[in-house]
Amino acid sequence: LSWLHGIFGNWGWAIIGLTALIRMILYPLTYKGMMSMQKMKQLTPKLKELKEKYKKDPQRLNAATMDMYKKNGANPLGGCLPMLMQIPVFYAIYRLLLNSVELQGAPWMLWINDLSRMDGYYVLPLLMGASMFLQQHLTPTNFTDPMQEKIMKYLPVIFTFFFITFPSGLVLYWFINNLFSIAQQFVVNQQFKNMQDAQKAIAKNHGKKND
């Protein structure tokens, strides 16, 4: 962060630069996780069929489910890994903003005149919540439990209330992190769609040749 501050001359832009650097380093993991979530979404109807078929036999259900994951290259925990990798960084920046003398009273731009204190106008927390809502809308889901789905829908609101009192530098980091997630999810969604279209076209041509 100090190195980036030497380049930008501003701690706010240094935080944004650090976020971009972290996202680039984690992109291979993020890509795999997002692709895995797309595959999980595609498998959701089949998983429901398996649950109905083996509802009285949990062991066979687990075996059939794992076999389906393996055949389709899906990982139910794949989407969690990039988020888990962010937690140490999130905590490190939180401690940094609270304890670093250099960041006390450090301005970014416009109304943000102290990155170590909360945004008095609540603009950054609201932007963070809105970006989280958009990210959630773009991210494929495979919920089978209605209650779990409802909880996830309200997460952006809950996080917004949490982040209101956090240092603005930390909220800035999470907001920019969400923007990168949105951009990457959009690209992955498009790539997955193109891949599906290509597979359908190949299958169609193969069917014509057989005819």
N, C-alpha and C positions, 0 to 999 in steps of 0.2 A: 504494500500500500504506500509506503514511504517512497519507493522507487517510482511508482506511478504519479505520486504527488510532485516529484521532481520533474516529471514530464509535463503534467497538466497545470501545475501551480495552484491547484484547488482540490481540497479534500473530497468535495462532492463528486467532481469528475473522476477523481482517483478511485472512489468507491464504484462508480459506474464501470470504469476500466477494469477493475478487479473482478466485478461480476461477469463482464464479457469474457475475461480470461478463464475464469472458473467454468463457465458454460462451454467454452471451446474445449477445455481439457476433458470435461465430462461428457462431451457430445457422443462418443461411441457408445457409452453406457446408456445415455438418454435415448439414442436412436433404437437400440435393442429393446429397451423397456417400452417405448412407444409402439414399436412393431408388435411386440408381444401382446400389448393391450388390444391392438387392432385384431389380432388373431383370436384373443379371448372373446372379444365381442362377436366375432364371426361364429365362434363355437357355442355361444350361449344357448341358442335353440336346441342344439344337439345335447348339451349338458342337461337341459331340462327334460329332454326325452329319456336320458339315462336315469335321472332321478326318479322319474315316474315308473320306468321299467324295473329298476332294482330297489324300489323304496323299502322293501322288506328284507333286503340283503345288503347291508352296509359294506361288507367286505368286497363283494362283487362290484358294487357301485364305485368304490375307491379304485379298484383295479382297472375297471373300464374307463374311469375318468383319467387316470394317469396314462393309460395307453393312448387315449385320444389326444392328450397334451403332447405326448412324445411323437406321435405320428404327424401332428400338425405344427410341431416346433413352437408350441405355446408354453409360457411360464406364468402361472398366476401371480408370482411374486416379482416378475420382471419389471413391472411398472413402479414398484416401491423402491427399488435400488437407487435410482437417481435422486429421489427425495431424501432417502436416508443419508446419501453422500453429502447432501447440502447441510444437514444438521450441525456437524462440527464447525463448518464455515460460518453458519448463522450464529452459533454460540460465540465463536471467536470474535466476530465483528461486534456482537453485542457487548462483550467484555472490553473490547478495544475502545468503543465509543464511550463507555462509562469511565474508563481508567486512563486513557491517553490524554496527557496535558495538551498536546498539539491540537487535538480535536475540540477542546473546550472553547466555545465561542467561535468555532470555524464556520464561516458562511459558505453557502453553495451558490444560490442565485435567487433573484426575486425576493419572496418573503422568508425564505429559509436562511436565517442569519446565525443559527447555531445548530450544527449537526448532532451535537450531543444531547439536545433537548427535544421534546415533542413538538410537533407541528401545531402551533397555536391556532391555525385556521382549519385544521383537520383535512386539508386538501390531499396531502400524500396518502394518509390512511384510506380515504375514500377512493382515490385512484387505484390503490393497491387492491381494495376489495372489488372494484369494478373489473380490474385485470384478472383477478382470481376467478370471478364469475365467468368471464369470457373464456379463460383457459379451461374451466370445468365444462363449459358448453362444447368446446372443441374436442375434449378428451373422451375417447370411447369408454363406455362403462358396460359392465356385465353383471349388474346387481340382480340377485334373485330374491333378496329380502326387501320388501317395500319400506320397512322402517329404516334400514341402512341407507336406502336411496334418499329418503327424506332428510336424514341427518347430513348427508353429503351436500344436498342442495342448500342447506342453511350454513354450511361451513364458511363461505365468503363473508356472511354477515357476522358470524362469531369472530372470525379473524380480524375483521375491520374494527370491532370493539376492543379486541386485545391490543391491536397495533396503535390505537389512538394515543396511548400513554407511552409508547416506545420512543426512543430517540429517533429523530427524523432521518438520520443517516442510515439507521437500520431499516426503516420503512422504505427509504430510497433503494437500498440494496434489494429488498424483497420485491418491490414494485418492478425494478429493472429485470430481476430474475424471472418474474412472471411474463414480462414482455418477450424475453428470449424463449421461454417455454411455449408461448402462443405461436411465435414465428416458427419454431421447430416442429410443433405439433401440426401446424398448417401444412408444412412441407411434407412431413411423414404421411399425413392423411392423403395428400395428393399422390404421393408415390405409391401408397398402398392401393388407392383407387386405380391408378394406371396399371399396376401389377395385376389386379383382378380383371381389368378390361382385357389385358393381353392374354391372360389365361383363358378367359371366355372365348376370345377370338381364335386361339389355338385349338380349343376343344371343338369349336364350331367348324373350323376348317377340316379338322380330323374327322368329324362326323360326315361332312360332305364327301370326303375322299372314300370313306367306307361305303357310302351310298352308291 
